[in-house]
Amino acid sequence: MAETDIESLIRSLVIPLLKQPQALSIIQKDDGRYHRYIIDVAPNDVGRLIGRQGHVAAALRTVVEGTQSRRANSKRVRLLINDHRH
């Protein structure tokens, strides 16, 4: 999947979980080894996105990171959640 497809996938998975979907932003950062997608939501929605004991976040990571290419020279995909609670 292209990076724009990954961002679209993240939006389609995350928006139904949020009470304030208009506050959703996805920031992409590339470094030498990873394509990092950082999800930023309203402070009230962070808990919904993480879920009890991190189960929702783990499921989101499994789906998104599972889309990465297995080619030797491709960057890996990482999904991060910006936690405003701390």
Phi and psi in radians as a Rosetta constraint file:
Dihedral C 1 N 2 CA 2 C 2 CIRCULARHARMONIC -1.307 0.35
Dihedral N 2 CA 2 C 2 N 3 CIRCULARHARMONIC 2.839 0.35
Dihedral C 2 N 3 CA 3 C 3 CIRCULARHARMONIC -1.061 0.35
Dihedral N 3 CA 3 C 3 N 4 CIRCULARHARMONIC -0.643 0.35
Dihedral C 3 N 4 CA 4 C 4 CIRCULARHARMONIC -1.140 0.35
Dihedral N 4 CA 4 C 4 N 5 CIRCULARHARMONIC -0.567 0.35
Dihedral C 4 N 5 CA 5 C 5 CIRCULARHARMONIC -1.184 0.35
Dihedral N 5 CA 5 C 5 N 6 CIRCULARHARMONIC -0.655 0.35
Dihedral C 5 N 6 CA 6 C 6 CIRCULARHARMONIC -1.158 0.35
Dihedral N 6 CA 6 C 6 N 7 CIRCULARHARMONIC -0.750 0.35
Dihedral C 6 N 7 CA 7 C 7 CIRCULARHARMONIC -1.091 0.35
Dihedral N 7 CA 7 C 7 N 8 CIRCULARHARMONIC -0.698 0.35
Dihedral C 7 N 8 CA 8 C 8 CIRCULARHARMONIC -1.119 0.35
Dihedral N 8 CA 8 C 8 N 9 CIRCULARHARMONIC -0.706 0.35
Dihedral C 8 N 9 CA 9 C 9 CIRCULARHARMONIC -1.076 0.35
Dihedral N 9 CA 9 C 9 N 10 CIRCULARHARMONIC -0.800 0.35
Dihedral C 9 N 10 CA 10 C 10 CIRCULARHARMONIC -1.041 0.35
Dihedral N 10 CA 10 C 10 N 11 CIRCULARHARMONIC -0.825 0.35
Dihedral C 10 N 11 CA 11 C 11 CIRCULARHARMONIC -1.024 0.35
Dihedral N 11 CA 11 C 11 N 12 CIRCULARHARMONIC -0.776 0.35
Dihedral C 11 N 12 CA 12 C 12 CIRCULARHARMONIC -1.179 0.35
Dihedral N 12 CA 12 C 12 N 13 CIRCULARHARMONIC -0.494 0.35
Dihedral C 12 N 13 CA 13 C 13 CIRCULARHARMONIC -1.428 0.35
Dihedral N 13 CA 13 C 13 N 14 CIRCULARHARMONIC -0.605 0.35
Dihedral C 13 N 14 CA 14 C 14 CIRCULARHARMONIC -1.544 0.35
Dihedral N 14 CA 14 C 14 N 15 CIRCULARHARMONIC -0.687 0.35
Dihedral C 14 N 15 CA 15 C 15 CIRCULARHARMONIC -0.949 0.35
Dihedral N 15 CA 15 C 15 N 16 CIRCULARHARMONIC -0.745 0.35
Dihedral C 15 N 16 CA 16 C 16 CIRCULARHARMONIC -1.121 0.35
Dihedral N 16 CA 16 C 16 N 17 CIRCULARHARMONIC -0.307 0.35
Dihedral C 16 N 17 CA 17 C 17 CIRCULARHARMONIC -1.483 0.35
Dihedral N 17 CA 17 C 17 N 18 CIRCULARHARMONIC -0.275 0.35
Dihedral C 17 N 18 CA 18 C 18 CIRCULARHARMONIC -1.706 0.35
Dihedral N 18 CA 18 C 18 N 19 CIRCULARHARMONIC 2.557 0.35
Dihedral C 18 N 19 CA 19 C 19 CIRCULARHARMONIC -1.518 0.35
Dihedral N 19 CA 19 C 19 N 20 CIRCULARHARMONIC -0.433 0.35
Dihedral C 19 N 20 CA 20 C 20 CIRCULARHARMONIC -2.161 0.35
Dihedral N 20 CA 20 C 20 N 21 CIRCULARHARMONIC 1.270 0.35
Dihedral C 20 N 21 CA 21 C 21 CIRCULARHARMONIC -1.139 0.35
Dihedral N 21 CA 21 C 21 N 22 CIRCULARHARMONIC -0.384 0.35
Dihedral C 21 N 22 CA 22 C 22 CIRCULARHARMONIC -1.168 0.35
Dihedral N 22 CA 22 C 22 N 23 CIRCULARHARMONIC -0.342 0.35
Dihedral C 22 N 23 CA 23 C 23 CIRCULARHARMONIC -1.486 0.35
Dihedral N 23 CA 23 C 23 N 24 CIRCULARHARMONIC -0.070 0.35
Dihedral C 23 N 24 CA 24 C 24 CIRCULARHARMONIC -1.205 0.35
Dihedral N 24 CA 24 C 24 N 25 CIRCULARHARMONIC 2.277 0.35
Dihedral C 24 N 25 CA 25 C 25 CIRCULARHARMONIC -2.418 0.35
Dihedral N 25 CA 25 C 25 N 26 CIRCULARHARMONIC 2.519 0.35
Dihedral C 25 N 26 CA 26 C 26 CIRCULARHARMONIC -2.103 0.35
Dihedral N 26 CA 26 C 26 N 27 CIRCULARHARMONIC 2.120 0.35
Dihedral C 26 N 27 CA 27 C 27 CIRCULARHARMONIC -1.866 0.35
Dihedral N 27 CA 27 C 27 N 28 CIRCULARHARMONIC 2.257 0.35
Dihedral C 27 N 28 CA 28 C 28 CIRCULARHARMONIC -1.850 0.35
Dihedral N 28 CA 28 C 28 N 29 CIRCULARHARMONIC 2.277 0.35
Dihedral C 28 N 29 CA 29 C 29 CIRCULARHARMONIC -2.257 0.35
Dihedral N 29 CA 29 C 29 N 30 CIRCULARHARMONIC 2.325 0.35
Dihedral C 29 N 30 CA 30 C 30 CIRCULARHARMONIC -1.920 0.35
Dihedral N 30 CA 30 C 30 N 31 CIRCULARHARMONIC 2.390 0.35
Dihedral C 30 N 31 CA 31 C 31 CIRCULARHARMONIC -2.224 0.35
Dihedral N 31 CA 31 C 31 N 32 CIRCULARHARMONIC -2.969 0.35
Dihedral C 31 N 32 CA 32 C 32 CIRCULARHARMONIC -1.022 0.35
Dihedral N 32 CA 32 C 32 N 33 CIRCULARHARMONIC -0.527 0.35
Dihedral C 32 N 33 CA 33 C 33 CIRCULARHARMONIC -2.033 0.35
Dihedral N 33 CA 33 C 33 N 34 CIRCULARHARMONIC -0.442 0.35
Dihedral C 33 N 34 CA 34 C 34 CIRCULARHARMONIC -2.242 0.35
Dihedral N 34 CA 34 C 34 N 35 CIRCULARHARMONIC 2.643 0.35
Dihedral C 34 N 35 CA 35 C 35 CIRCULARHARMONIC -1.723 0.35
Dihedral N 35 CA 35 C 35 N 36 CIRCULARHARMONIC 1.959 0.35
Dihedral C 35 N 36 CA 36 C 36 CIRCULARHARMONIC -1.772 0.35
Dihedral N 36 CA 36 C 36 N 37 CIRCULARHARMONIC 2.269 0.35
Dihedral C 36 N 37 CA 37 C 37 CIRCULARHARMONIC -1.985 0.35
Dihedral N 37 CA 37 C 37 N 38 CIRCULARHARMONIC 2.039 0.35
Dihedral C 37 N 38 CA 38 C 38 CIRCULARHARMONIC -1.842 0.35
Dihedral N 38 CA 38 C 38 N 39 CIRCULARHARMONIC 2.094 0.35
Dihedral C 38 N 39 CA 39 C 39 CIRCULARHARMONIC -1.597 0.35
Dihedral N 39 CA 39 C 39 N 40 CIRCULARHARMONIC 2.212 0.35
Dihedral C 39 N 40 CA 40 C 40 CIRCULARHARMONIC -2.118 0.35
Dihedral N 40 CA 40 C 40 N 41 CIRCULARHARMONIC 2.155 0.35
Dihedral C 40 N 41 CA 41 C 41 CIRCULARHARMONIC -2.269 0.35
Dihedral N 41 CA 41 C 41 N 42 CIRCULARHARMONIC 3.042 0.35
Dihedral C 41 N 42 CA 42 C 42 CIRCULARHARMONIC -1.068 0.35
Dihedral N 42 CA 42 C 42 N 43 CIRCULARHARMONIC 2.557 0.35
Dihedral C 42 N 43 CA 43 C 43 CIRCULARHARMONIC -0.952 0.35
Dihedral N 43 CA 43 C 43 N 44 CIRCULARHARMONIC -0.562 0.35
Dihedral C 43 N 44 CA 44 C 44 CIRCULARHARMONIC -1.245 0.35
Dihedral N 44 CA 44 C 44 N 45 CIRCULARHARMONIC -0.337 0.35
Dihedral C 44 N 45 CA 45 C 45 CIRCULARHARMONIC -1.699 0.35
Dihedral N 45 CA 45 C 45 N 46 CIRCULARHARMONIC -0.113 0.35
Dihedral C 45 N 46 CA 46 C 46 CIRCULARHARMONIC -1.060 0.35
Dihedral N 46 CA 46 C 46 N 47 CIRCULARHARMONIC -0.770 0.35
Dihedral C 46 N 47 CA 47 C 47 CIRCULARHARMONIC -1.097 0.35
Dihedral N 47 CA 47 C 47 N 48 CIRCULARHARMONIC -0.640 0.35
Dihedral C 47 N 48 CA 48 C 48 CIRCULARHARMONIC -1.148 0.35
Dihedral N 48 CA 48 C 48 N 49 CIRCULARHARMONIC -0.629 0.35
Dihedral C 48 N 49 CA 49 C 49 CIRCULARHARMONIC -1.319 0.35
Dihedral N 49 CA 49 C 49 N 50 CIRCULARHARMONIC -0.580 0.35
Dihedral C 49 N 50 CA 50 C 50 CIRCULARHARMONIC -1.402 0.35
Dihedral N 50 CA 50 C 50 N 51 CIRCULARHARMONIC -0.738 0.35
Dihedral C 50 N 51 CA 51 C 51 CIRCULARHARMONIC 1.398 0.35
Dihedral N 51 CA 51 C 51 N 52 CIRCULARHARMONIC 2.983 0.35
Dihedral C 51 N 52 CA 52 C 52 CIRCULARHARMONIC -1.153 0.35
Dihedral N 52 CA 52 C 52 N 53 CIRCULARHARMONIC 2.237 0.35
Dihedral C 52 N 53 CA 53 C 53 CIRCULARHARMONIC 0.954 0.35
Dihedral N 53 CA 53 C 53 N 54 CIRCULARHARMONIC 0.411 0.35
Dihedral C 53 N 54 CA 54 C 54 CIRCULARHARMONIC 1.353 0.35
Dihedral N 54 CA 54 C 54 N 55 CIRCULARHARMONIC 0.258 0.35
Dihedral C 54 N 55 CA 55 C 55 CIRCULARHARMONIC -1.151 0.35
Dihedral N 55 CA 55 C 55 N 56 CIRCULARHARMONIC -0.714 0.35
Dihedral C 55 N 56 CA 56 C 56 CIRCULARHARMONIC -1.174 0.35
Dihedral N 56 CA 56 C 56 N 57 CIRCULARHARMONIC -0.790 0.35
Dihedral C 56 N 57 CA 57 C 57 CIRCULARHARMONIC -1.060 0.35
Dihedral N 57 CA 57 C 57 N 58 CIRCULARHARMONIC -0.718 0.35
Dihedral C 57 N 58 CA 58 C 58 CIRCULARHARMONIC -1.115 0.35
Dihedral N 58 CA 58 C 58 N 59 CIRCULARHARMONIC -0.699 0.35
Dihedral C 58 N 59 CA 59 C 59 CIRCULARHARMONIC -1.170 0.35
Dihedral N 59 CA 59 C 59 N 60 CIRCULARHARMONIC -0.725 0.35
Dihedral C 59 N 60 CA 60 C 60 CIRCULARHARMONIC -1.066 0.35
Dihedral N 60 CA 60 C 60 N 61 CIRCULARHARMONIC -0.772 0.35
Dihedral C 60 N 61 CA 61 C 61 CIRCULARHARMONIC -1.096 0.35
Dihedral N 61 CA 61 C 61 N 62 CIRCULARHARMONIC -0.704 0.35
Dihedral C 61 N 62 CA 62 C 62 CIRCULARHARMONIC -1.056 0.35
Dihedral N 62 CA 62 C 62 N 63 CIRCULARHARMONIC -0.790 0.35
Dihedral C 62 N 63 CA 63 C 63 CIRCULARHARMONIC -1.193 0.35
Dihedral N 63 CA 63 C 63 N 64 CIRCULARHARMONIC -0.867 0.35
Dihedral C 63 N 64 CA 64 C 64 CIRCULARHARMONIC -1.197 0.35
Dihedral N 64 CA 64 C 64 N 65 CIRCULARHARMONIC -0.800 0.35
Dihedral C 64 N 65 CA 65 C 65 CIRCULARHARMONIC -1.247 0.35
Dihedral N 65 CA 65 C 65 N 66 CIRCULARHARMONIC -0.343 0.35
Dihedral C 65 N 66 CA 66 C 66 CIRCULARHARMONIC -1.299 0.35
Dihedral N 66 CA 66 C 66 N 67 CIRCULARHARMONIC -0.195 0.35
Dihedral C 66 N 67 CA 67 C 67 CIRCULARHARMONIC -1.476 0.35
Dihedral N 67 CA 67 C 67 N 68 CIRCULARHARMONIC -0.146 0.35
Dihedral C 67 N 68 CA 68 C 68 CIRCULARHARMONIC -1.176 0.35
Dihedral N 68 CA 68 C 68 N 69 CIRCULARHARMONIC 2.678 0.35
Dihedral C 68 N 69 CA 69 C 69 CIRCULARHARMONIC -1.301 0.35
Dihedral N 69 CA 69 C 69 N 70 CIRCULARHARMONIC 2.553 0.35
Dihedral C 69 N 70 CA 70 C 70 CIRCULARHARMONIC -1.680 0.35
Dihedral N 70 CA 70 C 70 N 71 CIRCULARHARMONIC 0.182 0.35
Dihedral C 70 N 71 CA 71 C 71 CIRCULARHARMONIC -1.173 0.35
Dihedral N 71 CA 71 C 71 N 72 CIRCULARHARMONIC 2.610 0.35
Dihedral C 71 N 72 CA 72 C 72 CIRCULARHARMONIC -1.107 0.35
Dihedral N 72 CA 72 C 72 N 73 CIRCULARHARMONIC -0.598 0.35
Dihedral C 72 N 73 CA 73 C 73 CIRCULARHARMONIC -1.717 0.35
Dihedral N 73 CA 73 C 73 N 74 CIRCULARHARMONIC 0.123 0.35
Dihedral C 73 N 74 CA 74 C 74 CIRCULARHARMONIC -1.564 0.35
Dihedral N 74 CA 74 C 74 N 75 CIRCULARHARMONIC 2.635 0.35
Dihedral C 74 N 75 CA 75 C 75 CIRCULARHARMONIC -1.361 0.35
Dihedral N 75 CA 75 C 75 N 76 CIRCULARHARMONIC 2.615 0.35
Dihedral C 75 N 76 CA 76 C 76 CIRCULARHARMONIC -1.471 0.35
Dihedral N 76 CA 76 C 76 N 77 CIRCULARHARMONIC 2.723 0.35
Dihedral C 76 N 77 CA 77 C 77 CIRCULARHARMONIC -1.785 0.35
Dihedral N 77 CA 77 C 77 N 78 CIRCULARHARMONIC 2.344 0.35
Dihedral C 77 N 78 CA 78 C 78 CIRCULARHARMONIC -2.233 0.35
Dihedral N 78 CA 78 C 78 N 79 CIRCULARHARMONIC 2.427 0.35
Dihedral C 78 N 79 CA 79 C 79 CIRCULARHARMONIC -1.993 0.35
Dihedral N 79 CA 79 C 79 N 80 CIRCULARHARMONIC 2.176 0.35
Dihedral C 79 N 80 CA 80 C 80 CIRCULARHARMONIC -2.159 0.35
Dihedral N 80 CA 80 C 80 N 81 CIRCULARHARMONIC 2.648 0.35
Dihedral C 80 N 81 CA 81 C 81 CIRCULARHARMONIC -2.063 0.35
Dihedral N 81 CA 81 C 81 N 82 CIRCULARHARMONIC 2.184 0.35
Dihedral C 81 N 82 CA 82 C 82 CIRCULARHARMONIC -1.344 0.35
Dihedral N 82 CA 82 C 82 N 83 CIRCULARHARMONIC 1.955 0.35
Dihedral C 82 N 83 CA 83 C 83 CIRCULARHARMONIC -1.656 0.35
Dihedral N 83 CA 83 C 83 N 84 CIRCULARHARMONIC 1.886 0.35
Dihedral C 83 N 84 CA 84 C 84 CIRCULARHARMONIC -1.463 0.35
Dihedral N 84 CA 84 C 84 N 85 CIRCULARHARMONIC -0.061 0.35
Dihedral C 84 N 85 CA 85 C 85 CIRCULARHARMONIC -1.286 0.35
Dihedral N 85 CA 85 C 85 N 86 CIRCULARHARMONIC -0.327 0.35
